[in-house]
Amino acid sequence: MSEVLVLVENTPQGIRKSSLELLTAARRLGSPSAVLCGAADDAAVASLGEYGAATVYVVPGTDGYLSVPAAEAIVDIAGRTNPVAVLVTSGPIGKDVAARVAVRLGAGIVTDATDVRSEGGVVTTSQTVVSGQWVATAQVTSATAVVTVRPNAIAPEAAPATPAVQTVDVAFSAAATGAKITASNPKVSTGRPELTDAAVVVSGGRGVGSEEGFGVIERLADSLGGAVGATRAVTDLHWVSHDLQVGQTGKTVAPSLYVAAGISGAIQHRAGMQSSKTIVAVNKDPKAPIFQVADYGVIGDLHKVLPALIDEIGKRKG
Ligand SMILES: Cc1cc2nc3c(=O)[nH]c(=O)nc-3n(C[C@H](O)[C@H](O)[C@H](O)COP(=O)(O)OP(=O)(O)OC[C@H]3O[C@@H](n4cnc5c(N)ncnc54)[C@H](O)[C@@H]3O)c2cc1C
């Protein structure tokens, strides 16, 4: 069976969920091989095996550099394995790596795929386009397909395997190592889950009224153990930081539960959240477009509805 190279990301908290999603997608195309840049620990290899990695290629020497060494590592491994596809998580770094790999391999590339499958042996993808109003299907006819896949688009499914671990020493070009990260300052953790990985997201819109008013969104998120999101209107007003923006020009989320409070439901916002499994909208305007995509709607003032909800959740938690 042809190999499918999957660029995986390891963090101090473990392998990222989006990487496990890629391994799940890779199994539909061939035999998944994880490409792990940096040090491999036993826990990382175990979770890659749990999600079906038949091989884990460990590439040392990439730490401290930007995305070029990862791209060169994939090109090097692809030269030895002739993979049917290379899968990378959609995001600024993933797309940078994928574009470089596609150029170097002369491969067709699809970005922001929401589904990947094999149709008649051809790598076939779906993309949500025009702010989520259309689904485009594409087929990659080159020998190797390069695809970036949106986080949360494919549910990760375990398929335990015992991976062979191979260390690959890549001779990086001078250009690849020409820019080095000299400092990185992690943000102070909020203790909340990462927005794109969270099972529950509570988002607030301009209807919260003010920066202080946004506090009720954070309290509801905390009572549900969820992440906090926001509309662009809110981030543009600097009520919360831009990295919480959900939507066409923000992050794409697909949690089990998405609560939209004080959000009108503009097409650009819906593009980033309408694949959520259950959507609950709280809005005082019964004609707000958000109700068109909501599974449950509450017509009312969020400053009354959300505190009542937080109280009720508190009572049920005991
Ligand atoms: C190119 C482009 C890209 C964009 N990208 C994004 C994006 O990525 N993400 C994004 O979110 N937007 C994006 N936008 C902006 C988008 O078009 C909307 O302007 C924005 O989403 C509106 O945010 P909002 O729903 O918070 O505000 P509003 O549209 O002002 O809606 C506020 C809502 O709150 C309700 N409300 C008011 N008070 C209360 C209350 N007390 N209780 C309950 N409900 C109340 C109102 O009825 C209203 O429906 C983009 C726009 C463009 C042009």
The ligand as a Gaussian input file, in Angstrom:
#p B3LYP/6-31G(d) Opt

LIG

0 1
 C      -13.944000      40.437000       4.301000
 C      -14.645000      40.304000       5.631000
 C      -14.218000      39.312000       6.494000
 C      -14.855000      39.156000       7.741000
 N      -14.424000      38.158000       8.589000
 C      -15.098000      37.952000       9.718000
 C      -14.748000      36.880000      10.594000
 O      -13.809000      36.134000      10.360000
 N      -15.478000      36.712000      11.724000
 C      -16.543000      37.521000      12.055000
 O      -17.159000      37.286000      13.104000
 N      -16.881000      38.548000      11.257000
 C      -16.182000      38.784000      10.114000
 N      -16.517000      39.852000       9.342000
 C      -17.492000      40.831000       9.864000
 C      -18.934000      40.391000       9.687000
 O      -19.393000      40.781000       8.414000
 C      -19.832000      41.029000      10.757000
 O      -19.698000      42.430000      10.689000
 C      -19.541000      40.594000      12.182000
 O      -19.470000      39.182000      12.256000
 C      -20.648000      41.101000      13.105000
 O      -20.316000      40.802000      14.420000
 P      -21.433000      40.711000      15.561000
 O      -22.396000      39.633000      15.198000
 O      -20.694000      40.614000      16.830000
 O      -22.089000      42.140000      15.518000
 P      -23.529000      42.662000      14.996000
 O      -23.721000      42.275000      13.571000
 O      -23.537000      44.081000      15.353000
 O      -24.567000      41.824000      15.838000
 C      -24.789000      41.999000      17.201000
 C      -25.997000      41.141000      17.560000
 O      -26.186000      41.166000      18.959000
 C      -27.579000      41.202000      19.216000
 N      -27.741000      41.796000      20.546000
 C      -27.525000      43.082000      20.932000
 N      -27.682000      43.220000      22.255000
 C      -28.018000      41.993000      22.724000
 C      -28.302000      41.486000      24.010000
 N      -28.247000      42.273000      25.101000
 N      -28.628000      40.187000      24.148000
 C      -28.687000      39.369000      23.053000
 N      -28.413000      39.784000      21.802000
 C      -28.071000      41.092000      21.641000
 C      -28.176000      42.011000      18.095000
 O      -29.538000      41.685000      17.913000
 C      -27.301000      41.582000      16.926000
 O      -27.891000      40.476000      16.231000
 C      -15.907000      40.024000       8.096000
 C      -16.317000      41.014000       7.202000
 C      -15.704000      41.147000       5.999000
 C      -16.183000      42.228000       5.058000

